Amino acid sequence: MPINTDEGIREILTSTKTIALVGASPNPQRASHAVMHYMMDRGYRVIPVNPNETEILGQKVFASLKDIKEPVDMVDVFRTSDAAGPLCDEAIEIGAKSVWLQLGVINEEGAKRAEAAGLKVIMDRCPAIDMPRLGMGPANPHKPKRAAA
């Protein structure tokens, strides 16, 4: 069962040092860019994953999780719910400790496989929202601004 308690979320955020952010974008108007920036500001090592980019926020971008040659604590997924299942499998393969599926990203089957392999799973949440809510950091100053209606 995915973690949804404040204690469980806090434990994952506290124990995580390296995050592979799948679906990273160089566009400051995208949520993945804002979250990457925020997590880097909080001292996390964030490794962007996007097959269409080479560098985001000064970090080398990897085409896939399997291309990352260093240990990853958390895989943070900014992709569709359908894409999240195979990404859970890749997170298992690379030895990640947790999988964080972003707001609106829900894949029960992938989550079950990850949990069965010993990974902690969070679904339909955002660390850049949960950290300030839990008193672990300020509100995200990089949050994309909504266009005026």
DSSP file (Angstrom, degrees, kcal/mol; ACC not computed):
  #  RESIDUE AA STRUCTURE BP1 BP2  ACC     N-H-->O    O-->H-N    N-H-->O    O-->H-N    TCO  KAPPA ALPHA  PHI   PSI    X-CA   Y-CA   Z-CA
    1    1 A M              0   0    0      0, 0.0   120,-0.2     0, 0.0     3,-0.1   0.000 360.0 360.0 360.0 128.3    0.0    0.0    0.0
    2    2 A P        -     0   0    0      0, 0.0     2,-0.3     0, 0.0   120,-0.2  -0.193 360.0-104.8 -57.9 148.0    1.5    3.4   -1.0
    3    3 A I        +     0   0    0    118,-3.3   120,-0.4     1,-0.1   117,-0.0  -0.558  50.3 154.7 -75.1 131.8    2.7    5.6    1.8
    4    4 A N        +     0   0    0     -2,-0.3     2,-0.3   118,-0.1    -1,-0.1   0.244  36.7 106.8-141.5  12.5    0.4    8.5    2.6
    5    5 A T  S  > S-     0   0    0      1,-0.1     4,-2.6     0, 0.0     5,-0.2  -0.667  73.4-124.6 -91.7 151.6    1.1    9.3    6.3
    6    6 A D  H  > S+     0   0    0     -2,-0.3     4,-2.8     1,-0.2     5,-0.2   0.898 113.0  52.7 -57.7 -40.4    3.1   12.4    7.3
    7    7 A E  H  > S+     0   0    0      2,-0.2     4,-2.2     1,-0.2    -1,-0.2   0.921 110.9  45.9 -63.2 -44.4    5.5   10.2    9.2
    8    8 A G  H  > S+     0   0    0      2,-0.2     4,-2.0     1,-0.2    -2,-0.2   0.903 114.5  47.2 -65.2 -42.1    6.1    7.9    6.2
    9    9 A I  H  X S+     0   0    0     -4,-2.6     4,-2.6     2,-0.2     5,-0.2   0.927 112.2  50.1 -64.9 -45.4    6.6   10.9    3.8
   10   10 A R  H  X S+     0   0    0     -4,-2.8     4,-2.3    -5,-0.2    -2,-0.2   0.903 108.8  52.7 -60.0 -41.9    8.9   12.6    6.2
   11   11 A E  H  X S+     0   0    0     -4,-2.2     4,-2.3     2,-0.2    -1,-0.2   0.918 110.9  46.3 -62.5 -43.8   11.0    9.5    6.6
   12   12 A I  H  X S+     0   0    0     -4,-2.0     4,-1.7     1,-0.2    -2,-0.2   0.938 114.2  47.3 -64.2 -46.2   11.4    9.1    2.8
   13   13 A L  H  < S+     0   0    0     -4,-2.6    -1,-0.2     1,-0.2    -2,-0.2   0.838 114.7  47.4 -64.9 -32.4   12.3   12.8    2.3
   14   14 A T  H  < S+     0   0    0     -4,-2.3    -1,-0.2    -5,-0.2    -2,-0.2   0.875 115.3  43.1 -76.3 -38.8   14.8   12.7    5.2
   15   15 A S  H  < S+     0   0    0     -4,-2.3     2,-0.3    -5,-0.2    -2,-0.2   0.688  95.1  94.8 -82.8 -18.0   16.5    9.5    4.1
   16   16 A T     <  +     0   0    0     -4,-1.7     3,-0.1    -5,-0.2    56,-0.0  -0.555  33.8 157.1 -78.1 135.4   16.7   10.4    0.4
   17   17 A K        +     0   0    0      1,-0.3    28,-2.8    -2,-0.3     2,-0.5   0.611  65.9  44.5-120.5 -36.8   19.9   12.1   -0.9
   18   18 A T  E     -a   45   0A   0     26,-0.2    56,-2.1    28,-0.1    55,-1.5  -0.958  64.3-171.5-121.2 128.1   19.8   11.4   -4.6
   19   19 A I  E     -ab  46  74A   0     26,-3.3    28,-3.5    -2,-0.5     2,-0.7  -0.968  15.4-153.5-121.0 127.9   16.7   11.7   -6.8
   20   20 A A  E     -ab  47  75A   0     54,-2.9    56,-2.7    -2,-0.4     2,-0.8  -0.913  18.4-156.4 -94.5 117.0   16.3   10.6  -10.4
   21   21 A L  E >   -ab  48  76A   0     26,-2.4    28,-2.6    -2,-0.7     3,-0.9  -0.833   4.8-157.2-102.4 103.7   13.6   12.9  -11.8
   22   22 A V  E 3  S+ab  49  77A   0     54,-2.5    56,-2.8    -2,-0.8    28,-0.2  -0.677  77.7  25.9 -86.4 125.7   12.0   11.3  -14.8
   23   23 A G  T 3  S+     0   0    0     26,-2.9    -1,-0.2    -2,-0.5    27,-0.2   0.638  82.2 173.8  95.9  19.1   10.3   13.7  -17.2
   24   24 A A    <   -     0   0    0     25,-1.1    -1,-0.2    -3,-0.9     9,-0.1  -0.290  13.2-157.6 -59.4 143.0   12.5   16.6  -16.3
   25   25 A S        -     0   0    0      2,-0.1    11,-0.1     5,-0.1     5,-0.1  -0.962  25.2-147.3-127.4 142.9   12.0   19.7  -18.4
   26   26 A P  S    S+     0   0    0      0, 0.0    31,-0.1     0, 0.0    -1,-0.1   0.566  75.3 102.3 -78.7  -7.6   14.2   22.7  -19.2
   27   27 A N    >   -     0   0    0      1,-0.1     3,-2.3     2,-0.0     6,-0.4  -0.672  65.6-151.5 -82.3 115.5   11.1   24.8  -19.4
   28   28 A P  T 3  S+     0   0    0      0, 0.0    -1,-0.1     0, 0.0     6,-0.1   0.681  94.5  64.5 -60.6 -16.8   10.7   26.9  -16.2
   29   29 A Q  T 3  S+     0   0    0    115,-0.1     2,-0.3     4,-0.1    -2,-0.0   0.528  85.8  91.5 -82.9  -4.9    6.9   26.9  -16.8
   30   30 A R  S <> S-     0   0    0     -3,-2.3     4,-1.9     1,-0.1     3,-0.4  -0.710  78.0-133.3 -93.4 141.9    6.8   23.1  -16.3
   31   31 A A  H  > S+     0   0    0     -2,-0.3     4,-2.8     1,-0.2     5,-0.3   0.865 105.5  59.1 -59.6 -37.8    6.1   21.6  -12.9
   32   32 A S  H  > S+     0   0    0      1,-0.2     4,-2.3     2,-0.2    -1,-0.2   0.880 105.9  48.8 -62.2 -36.5    9.0   19.1  -13.3
   33   33 A H  H  > S+     0   0    0     -3,-0.4     4,-2.6    -6,-0.4    -1,-0.2   0.934 112.3  48.0 -65.7 -46.8   11.5   22.0  -13.7
   34   34 A A  H  X S+     0   0    0     -4,-1.9     4,-2.4    -7,-0.2    -2,-0.2   0.902 113.6  46.8 -62.4 -42.3   10.1   23.8  -10.7
   35   35 A V  H  X S+     0   0    0     -4,-2.8     4,-2.9     2,-0.2     5,-0.3   0.913 111.3  51.4 -68.2 -41.8   10.3   20.7   -8.5
   36   36 A M  H  X S+     0   0    0     -4,-2.3     4,-2.3    -5,-0.3    -2,-0.2   0.945 112.4  46.4 -58.1 -47.9   13.8   19.9   -9.7
   37   37 A H  H  X S+     0   0    0     -4,-2.6     4,-2.4     1,-0.2    -2,-0.2   0.923 113.4  49.3 -60.2 -46.1   15.0   23.4   -8.9
   38   38 A Y  H  X S+     0   0    0     -4,-2.4     4,-1.4     1,-0.2    -2,-0.2   0.925 111.5  47.7 -60.7 -47.0   13.3   23.3   -5.4
   39   39 A M  H  <>S+     0   0    0     -4,-2.9     5,-2.2     1,-0.2    -1,-0.2   0.874 111.4  51.0 -66.7 -36.2   14.7   19.9   -4.5
   40   40 A M  H ><5S+     0   0    0     -4,-2.3     3,-1.8    -5,-0.3    -1,-0.2   0.912 107.2  54.2 -64.2 -41.3   18.2   21.0   -5.6
   41   41 A D  H 3<5S+     0   0    0     -4,-2.4    -1,-0.2     1,-0.3    -2,-0.2   0.805 104.0  56.3 -60.0 -29.4   17.8   24.2   -3.4
   42   42 A R  T 3<5S-     0   0    0     -4,-1.4    -1,-0.3    -5,-0.2    -2,-0.2   0.407 127.1 -99.5 -85.5   1.7   17.0   21.8   -0.5
   43   43 A G  T < 5S+     0   0    0     -3,-1.8    -3,-0.2     1,-0.3     2,-0.2   0.494  75.9 138.9  97.3   4.2   20.4   20.1   -1.0
   44   44 A Y      < -     0   0    0     -5,-2.2     2,-0.7   -26,-0.0    -1,-0.3  -0.532  56.4-123.3 -78.5 148.4   19.2   17.0   -2.9
   45   45 A R  E     -a   18   0A   0    -28,-2.8   -26,-3.3    -2,-0.2     2,-0.5  -0.851  33.7-165.0 -85.3 117.8   21.3   15.6   -5.8
   46   46 A V  E     -a   19   0A   0     -2,-0.7   -26,-0.2   -28,-0.2   -28,-0.1  -0.937  10.1-165.0-114.0 121.8   18.8   15.6   -8.6
   47   47 A I  E     -a   20   0A   0    -28,-3.5   -26,-2.4    -2,-0.5     2,-0.2  -0.912  17.9-140.2-105.9 111.2   19.6   13.7  -11.8
   48   48 A P  E     -a   21   0A   0      0, 0.0    14,-2.5     0, 0.0     2,-0.5  -0.476  12.3-160.8 -74.4 141.4   17.3   14.6  -14.7
   49   49 A V  E     +ac  22  62A   0    -28,-2.6   -26,-2.9    12,-0.2   -25,-1.1  -0.974  33.9 128.8-125.2 116.4   16.0   11.9  -17.0
   50   50 A N    >   -     0   0    0     12,-2.2     3,-1.6    -2,-0.5    14,-0.1  -0.776  45.9-147.6-166.0 116.5   14.7   12.9  -20.4
   51   51 A P  T 3  S+     0   0    0      0, 0.0    12,-0.1     0, 0.0    13,-0.1   0.626  97.9  56.6 -66.7 -10.3   15.8   11.3  -23.7
   52   52 A N  T 3  S+     0   0    0     11,-0.1     2,-0.3     2,-0.0    11,-0.1   0.391 100.9  62.7-101.3   3.0   15.3   14.6  -25.5
   53   53 A E    <   -     0   0    0     -3,-1.6    -3,-0.2     9,-0.1     3,-0.1  -0.838  49.4-167.3-127.4 162.4   17.6   16.8  -23.5
   54   54 A T  S    S+     0   0    0      1,-0.4     7,-2.4    -2,-0.3     2,-0.3   0.640  78.3  15.6-117.1 -30.1   21.3   17.0  -22.6
   55   55 A E  E     +F   60   0B   0      5,-0.2     2,-0.4     7,-0.0    -1,-0.4  -0.984  54.5 178.5-150.4 136.0   21.4   19.5  -19.7
   56   56 A I  E >  S-F   59   0B   0      3,-2.2     3,-2.2    -2,-0.3   -29,-0.0  -0.989  78.5 -11.6-137.7 128.4   18.8   20.9  -17.3
   57   57 A L  T 3  S-     0   0    0     -2,-0.4     3,-0.1     1,-0.3    -1,-0.1   0.850 129.1 -55.3  50.1  39.8   19.7   23.4  -14.5
   58   58 A G  T 3  S+     0   0    0      1,-0.2     2,-0.4     0, 0.0    -1,-0.3   0.507 113.2 120.0  77.7   3.9   23.4   22.6  -15.0
   59   59 A Q  E <  S-F   56   0B   0     -3,-2.2    -3,-2.2     1,-0.0    -1,-0.2  -0.843  70.0-112.5-105.6 138.1   22.9   18.9  -14.6
   60   60 A K  E     -F   55   0B   0     -2,-0.4     2,-0.4    -5,-0.2    -5,-0.2  -0.461  34.5-135.6 -63.6 134.7   23.7   16.3  -17.2
   61   61 A V        -     0   0    0     -7,-2.4     2,-0.3    -2,-0.2   -12,-0.2  -0.783  11.7-148.3 -97.9 138.1   20.5   14.6  -18.4
   62   62 A F  B     -c   49   0A   0    -14,-2.5   -12,-2.2    -2,-0.4    -9,-0.1  -0.814  13.2-137.4-104.4 146.4   20.3   10.9  -18.8
   63   63 A A  S    S-     0   0    0     -2,-0.3     2,-0.3   -14,-0.2    -1,-0.1   0.823  84.2  -0.2 -71.5 -31.9   18.1    9.2  -21.5
   64   64 A S  S >  S-     0   0    0    -14,-0.1     3,-1.2     1,-0.1     4,-0.4  -0.962  73.9-104.1-151.3 165.5   16.8    6.5  -19.1
   65   65 A L  G >  S+     0   0    0     -2,-0.3     3,-1.6     1,-0.2    -1,-0.1   0.874 117.8  61.5 -59.1 -37.4   17.1    5.4  -15.5
   66   66 A K  G 3  S+     0   0    0      1,-0.3    -1,-0.2     3,-0.1    -3,-0.0   0.694  95.1  62.5 -66.1 -18.6   19.3    2.5  -16.7
   67   67 A D  G <  S+     0   0    0     -3,-1.2     2,-0.4     2,-0.0    -1,-0.3   0.629  79.2  99.8 -81.0 -13.6   21.9    5.0  -18.0
   68   68 A I    <   -     0   0    0     -3,-1.6     4,-0.1    -4,-0.4   -48,-0.0  -0.613  54.7-167.8 -77.1 126.2   22.5    6.4  -14.5
   69   69 A K        +     0   0    0     -2,-0.4    -1,-0.1     2,-0.1    -3,-0.1   0.194  60.9  71.8-103.8  15.6   25.7    4.9  -13.1
   70   70 A E  S    S-     0   0    0      1,-0.0    -2,-0.0     0, 0.0     0, 0.0  -0.901  94.7 -83.0-126.2 158.9   25.4    6.0   -9.5
   71   71 A P        -     0   0    0      0, 0.0     2,-0.5     0, 0.0    24,-0.1  -0.313  40.9-155.4 -61.9 141.3   23.1    4.9   -6.7
   72   72 A V        -     0   0    0     22,-0.4    25,-0.4     1,-0.1   -53,-0.2  -0.976  13.9-171.6-119.9 127.8   19.6    6.5   -6.7
   73   73 A D  S    S+     0   0    0    -55,-1.5    25,-1.9    -2,-0.5    24,-1.8   0.921  74.1  20.9 -80.9 -47.8   17.5    6.7   -3.6
   74   74 A M  E     -bd  19  98A   0    -56,-2.1   -54,-2.9    23,-0.2     2,-0.6  -0.960  58.1-152.5-128.4 139.1   14.3    8.0   -5.1
   75   75 A V  E     -bd  20  99A   0     23,-2.1    25,-3.1    -2,-0.4     2,-0.6  -0.961  17.9-161.7-106.1 115.8   12.8    7.9   -8.6
   76   76 A D  E     -bd  21 100A   0    -56,-2.7   -54,-2.5    -2,-0.6     2,-0.6  -0.885  10.6-149.4-102.1 119.3   10.4   10.9   -9.0
   77   77 A V  E     +bd  22 101A   0     23,-3.1    25,-2.0    -2,-0.6     2,-0.4  -0.817  27.9 170.4-106.4 113.8    8.0   10.3  -11.9
   78   78 A F        +     0   0    0    -56,-2.8     2,-0.3    -2,-0.6   -46,-0.1  -0.620  53.7  98.0-109.0  65.6    6.6   13.2  -14.0
   79   79 A R  S    S-     0   0    0     -2,-0.4    23,-0.1     1,-0.1    -2,-0.1  -0.815  82.0 -68.4-139.4 178.5    5.1   11.0  -16.7
   80   80 A T     >  -     0   0    0     -2,-0.3     4,-1.3     1,-0.1    -1,-0.1  -0.240  45.6-110.2 -69.0 161.2    1.6    9.6  -17.4
   81   81 A S  H  > S+     0   0    0     23,-0.2     4,-0.7     1,-0.2     3,-0.2   0.880 120.2  54.1 -58.7 -38.7    0.0    7.0  -15.2
   82   82 A D  H >4 S+     0   0    0      1,-0.2     3,-0.6     2,-0.2    -1,-0.2   0.898 108.9  47.7 -62.9 -40.7    0.5    4.4  -18.0
   83   83 A A  H 3> S+     0   0    0      1,-0.2     4,-1.5     2,-0.2    -1,-0.2   0.725  98.1  73.0 -71.9 -21.3    4.2    5.2  -18.3
   84   84 A A  H 3X S+     0   0    0     -4,-1.3     4,-2.1    -3,-0.2    -1,-0.2   0.821  86.7  62.2 -66.4 -31.8    4.6    4.9  -14.5
   85   85 A G  H <X S+     0   0    0     -4,-0.7     4,-1.7    -3,-0.6     3,-0.4   0.972 107.2  41.0 -60.1 -56.6    4.2    1.1  -14.4
   86   86 A P  H  > S+     0   0    0      0, 0.0     4,-2.1     0, 0.0    -1,-0.2   0.837 113.2  56.4 -60.3 -31.4    7.3    0.4  -16.6
   87   87 A L  H  X S+     0   0    0     -4,-1.5     4,-2.3     2,-0.2    -2,-0.2   0.848 102.8  54.3 -69.7 -32.6    9.2    3.1  -14.7
   88   88 A C  H  X S+     0   0    0     -4,-2.1     4,-1.9    -3,-0.4    -1,-0.2   0.914 108.4  50.1 -62.0 -41.8    8.4    1.4  -11.4
   89   89 A D  H  X S+     0   0    0     -4,-1.7     4,-2.2     1,-0.2    -2,-0.2   0.903 110.6  48.8 -63.3 -41.4   10.0   -1.8  -12.9
   90   90 A E  H  X S+     0   0    0     -4,-2.1     4,-2.2     2,-0.2    -1,-0.2   0.878 107.3  55.4 -65.9 -37.3   13.1    0.3  -14.0
   91   91 A A  H  <>S+     0   0    0     -4,-2.3     5,-2.3     1,-0.2     4,-0.5   0.898 108.6  48.5 -61.4 -39.4   13.3    1.7  -10.5
   92   92 A I  H ><5S+     0   0    0     -4,-1.9     3,-1.3     1,-0.2    -2,-0.2   0.944 110.0  52.5 -62.1 -48.0   13.4   -1.9   -9.1
   93   93 A E  H 3<5S+     0   0    0     -4,-2.2    -2,-0.2     1,-0.3    -1,-0.2   0.849 109.9  46.8 -59.4 -37.9   16.1   -2.8  -11.7
   94   94 A I  T 3<5S-     0   0    0     -4,-2.2   -22,-0.4    -5,-0.1    -1,-0.3   0.496 115.3-113.4 -86.9  -1.3   18.4    0.1  -10.7
   95   95 A G  T < 5 +     0   0    0     -3,-1.3    -3,-0.2    -4,-0.5    -2,-0.1   0.764  51.5 171.3  80.2  25.2   18.0   -0.6   -7.0
   96   96 A A      < -     0   0    0     -5,-2.3   -23,-0.2    -6,-0.2   -22,-0.2  -0.266  32.0-142.5 -63.3 157.1   16.2    2.6   -6.0
   97   97 A K  S    S+     0   0    0    -24,-1.8    23,-2.3   -25,-0.4     2,-0.3   0.712  76.9  13.0 -93.2 -24.6   14.8    2.7   -2.5
   98   98 A S  E     -de  74 120A   0    -25,-1.9   -23,-2.1    21,-0.3     2,-0.4  -0.987  56.2-146.1-150.7 158.7   11.6    4.5   -3.3
   99   99 A V  E     -de  75 121A   0     21,-2.5    23,-2.4    -2,-0.3     2,-0.6  -0.999  13.2-165.2-126.4 128.3    9.3    5.6   -6.2
  100  100 A W  E     -de  76 122A   0    -25,-3.1   -23,-3.1    -2,-0.4     2,-0.6  -0.951   4.7-160.5-116.4 111.6    7.4    8.9   -6.0
  101  101 A L  E     -d   77   0A   0     21,-3.6    24,-1.7    -2,-0.6    23,-0.3  -0.829  23.8-126.8 -94.3 125.2    4.6    9.3   -8.5
  102  102 A Q    >   -     0   0    0    -25,-2.0     3,-2.7    -2,-0.6    22,-0.8   0.069  45.0 -53.4 -67.7 175.4    3.7   12.9   -8.9
  103  103 A L  T 3  S+     0   0    0     21,-0.3    -1,-0.2     1,-0.3    22,-0.1  -0.233 129.0  11.7 -50.9 128.2    0.3   14.6   -8.6
  104  104 A G  T 3  S+     0   0    0      1,-0.2     2,-0.7    -3,-0.1    -1,-0.3   0.370  98.0 118.1  83.2  -4.8   -2.2   12.8  -10.9
  105  105 A V    <   +     0   0    0     -3,-2.7    19,-1.2    20,-0.1     2,-0.4  -0.854  34.4 161.4-100.6 111.3    0.1    9.9  -11.5
  106  106 A I        +     0   0    0     -2,-0.7     2,-0.3    17,-0.1   -21,-0.1  -0.990  12.2 160.7-134.7 124.0   -1.4    6.7  -10.3
  107  107 A N     >  -     0   0    0     -2,-0.4     4,-2.4     1,-0.1     5,-0.2  -0.758  10.3-177.4-144.0  93.2   -0.4    3.1  -11.3
  108  108 A E  H  > S+     0   0    0     -2,-0.3     4,-2.4     1,-0.2     5,-0.2   0.879  83.5  50.3 -60.8 -42.0   -1.6    0.5   -8.8
  109  109 A E  H  > S+     0   0    0      2,-0.2     4,-2.2     1,-0.2    -1,-0.2   0.930 112.3  46.1 -66.2 -45.0    0.0   -2.4  -10.5
  110  110 A G  H  > S+     0   0    0      1,-0.2     4,-2.4     2,-0.2    -1,-0.2   0.899 112.3  52.3 -62.0 -40.2    3.4   -0.7  -10.8
  111  111 A A  H  X S+     0   0    0     -4,-2.4     4,-2.8     1,-0.2    -2,-0.2   0.908 108.4  50.7 -62.6 -42.4    3.2    0.3   -7.2
  112  112 A K  H  X S+     0   0    0     -4,-2.4     4,-2.5     2,-0.2    -1,-0.2   0.909 110.6  48.9 -62.7 -42.4    2.5   -3.3   -6.1
  113  113 A R  H  X S+     0   0    0     -4,-2.2     4,-1.3     2,-0.2    -1,-0.2   0.920 112.8  47.8 -63.6 -42.8    5.5   -4.6   -8.1
  114  114 A A  H  <>S+     0   0    0     -4,-2.4     5,-2.6     1,-0.2     3,-0.3   0.925 113.2  47.5 -63.9 -44.9    7.7   -1.9   -6.5
  115  115 A E  H ><5S+     0   0    0     -4,-2.8     3,-1.7     1,-0.2    -1,-0.2   0.904 108.4  54.7 -63.2 -40.8    6.5   -2.6   -3.0
  116  116 A A  H 3<5S+     0   0    0     -4,-2.5    -1,-0.2     1,-0.3    -2,-0.2   0.808 106.9  52.4 -62.3 -28.9    6.9   -6.4   -3.5
  117  117 A A  T 3<5S-     0   0    0     -4,-1.3    -1,-0.3    -3,-0.3    -2,-0.2   0.425 128.2 -99.6 -86.8   0.3   10.5   -5.7   -4.5
  118  118 A G  T < 5S+     0   0    0     -3,-1.7     2,-0.2     1,-0.3    -3,-0.2   0.506  77.4 135.7  97.8   5.4   11.0   -3.7   -1.2
  119  119 A L      < -     0   0    0     -5,-2.6     2,-0.3    -6,-0.2    -1,-0.3  -0.594  54.1-124.7 -85.0 148.3   10.7   -0.2   -2.5
  120  120 A K  E     -e   98   0A   0    -23,-2.3   -21,-2.5    -2,-0.2     2,-0.4  -0.736  30.3-155.0 -86.3 141.9    8.6    2.4   -0.7
  121  121 A V  E     -e   99   0A   0     -2,-0.3  -118,-3.3  -120,-0.2     2,-0.4  -0.966  18.4-177.6-127.6 135.3    6.0    4.0   -2.9
  122  122 A I  E     -e  100   0A   0    -23,-2.4   -21,-3.6    -2,-0.4     2,-0.4  -0.997  14.8-168.8-125.1 134.0    4.2    7.4   -2.8
  123  123 A M        +     0   0    0   -120,-0.4   -21,-0.2    -2,-0.4   -17,-0.1  -0.942  58.8   8.1-126.5 147.0    1.5    8.2   -5.4
  124  124 A D  S    S+     0   0    0    -19,-1.2   -21,-0.3   -22,-0.8     2,-0.3   0.851 100.5 103.5  60.5  40.6   -0.4   11.3   -6.4
  125  125 A R        -     0   0    0    -24,-1.7    -1,-0.2    -3,-0.2   -22,-0.2  -0.910  60.2-136.3-142.3 168.7    1.7   13.7   -4.3
  126  126 A C    >>  -     0   0    0     -2,-0.3     4,-2.8   -24,-0.2     3,-1.3  -0.994   6.8-149.2-132.0 127.1    4.5   16.2   -4.8
  127  127 A P  H 3> S+     0   0    0      0, 0.0     4,-2.7     0, 0.0    -1,-0.1   0.841 100.5  59.3 -63.3 -30.9    7.6   16.5   -2.6
  128  128 A A  H 34 S+     0   0    0      1,-0.2    12,-0.4     2,-0.2     9,-0.0   0.626 112.9  39.6 -74.4 -11.1    7.8   20.3   -3.2
  129  129 A I  H <> S+     0   0    0     -3,-1.3     4,-1.6     2,-0.1    -1,-0.2   0.779 117.1  48.1 -96.2 -43.1    4.3   20.6   -1.8
  130  130 A D  H  X S+     0   0    0     -4,-2.8     4,-2.2     1,-0.2     6,-0.2   0.863 103.6  61.1 -69.0 -35.7    4.8   18.1    1.1
  131  131 A M  H  <>S+     0   0    0     -4,-2.7     5,-3.3     1,-0.2     6,-0.5   0.957 109.7  39.0 -59.7 -52.5    8.1   19.5    2.3
  132  132 A P  H >45S+     0   0    0      0, 0.0     3,-1.4     0, 0.0    -1,-0.2   0.898 114.3  55.7 -63.9 -36.3    6.7   23.0    3.2
  133  133 A R  H 3<5S+     0   0    0     -4,-1.6    -2,-0.2     1,-0.3    -3,-0.1   0.856 110.6  45.3 -62.0 -34.0    3.5   21.4    4.5
  134  134 A L  T 3<5S-     0   0    0     -4,-2.2    -1,-0.3    -3,-0.2    -3,-0.1   0.346 119.8-109.4 -90.8   5.7    5.6   19.3    6.9
  135  135 A G  T < 5S+     0   0    0     -3,-1.4    -2,-0.1    -4,-0.2    -4,-0.1   0.749  84.6 123.7  74.7  23.4    7.8   22.2    7.9
  136  136 A M  S   <S-     0   0    0     -5,-3.3    -5,-0.1    -6,-0.2    -3,-0.1   0.321  79.1 -18.3 -99.1   6.4   10.8   20.8    6.0
  137  137 A G  S    S-     0   0    0     -6,-0.5    -2,-0.2    -5,-0.2    -1,-0.2  -0.913  80.0 -72.2 168.0 167.9   11.4   23.9    3.9
  138  138 A P        -     0   0    0      0, 0.0    -5,-0.1     0, 0.0    -2,-0.1  -0.211  64.2 -76.4 -73.9 169.5    9.9   27.1    2.5
  139  139 A A        -     0   0    0      1,-0.1   -10,-0.1    -7,-0.1   -11,-0.0  -0.302  63.7 -88.6 -59.7 153.3    7.2   27.2   -0.1
  140  140 A N    >   -     0   0    0    -12,-0.4     3,-1.1     1,-0.2    -1,-0.1  -0.549  37.3-170.6 -73.0 109.7    8.5   26.6   -3.6
  141  141 A P  T 3  S+     0   0    0      0, 0.0    -1,-0.2     0, 0.0    -2,-0.1   0.644  84.8  61.3 -74.0 -11.5    9.6   30.0   -5.1
  142  142 A H  T 3  S+     0   0    0   -108,-0.2     3,-0.1     2,-0.1  -107,-0.1   0.415  71.7 134.4 -93.3   0.9   10.1   28.3   -8.5
  143  143 A K    <   -     0   0    0     -3,-1.1  -112,-0.1  -109,-0.1  -114,-0.0  -0.256  66.3-105.9 -54.9 129.9    6.5   27.2   -8.8
  144  144 A P        -     0   0    0      0, 0.0     2,-0.4     0, 0.0    -1,-0.1  -0.286  33.1-121.8 -58.7 140.3    5.2   28.1  -12.3
  145  145 A K        -     0   0    0     -3,-0.1     2,-0.2     1,-0.0     3,-0.0  -0.671  23.1-121.8 -83.4 136.4    2.9   31.1  -12.4
  146  146 A R        -     0   0    0     -2,-0.4     2,-0.1     1,-0.1     3,-0.1  -0.562  30.1-111.0 -75.7 140.2   -0.5   30.5  -13.8
  147  147 A A        -     0   0    0     -2,-0.2     2,-0.1     1,-0.1    -1,-0.1  -0.411  38.9 -99.1 -68.0 145.7   -1.4   32.6  -16.8
  148  148 A A              0   0    0      1,-0.1    -1,-0.1    -2,-0.1    -3,-0.0  -0.411 360.0 360.0 -65.9 142.5   -4.0   35.2  -16.2
  149  149 A A              0   0    0     -2,-0.1    -1,-0.1    -3,-0.1    -2,-0.1   0.474 360.0 360.0 -77.9 360.0   -7.5   34.1  -17.4
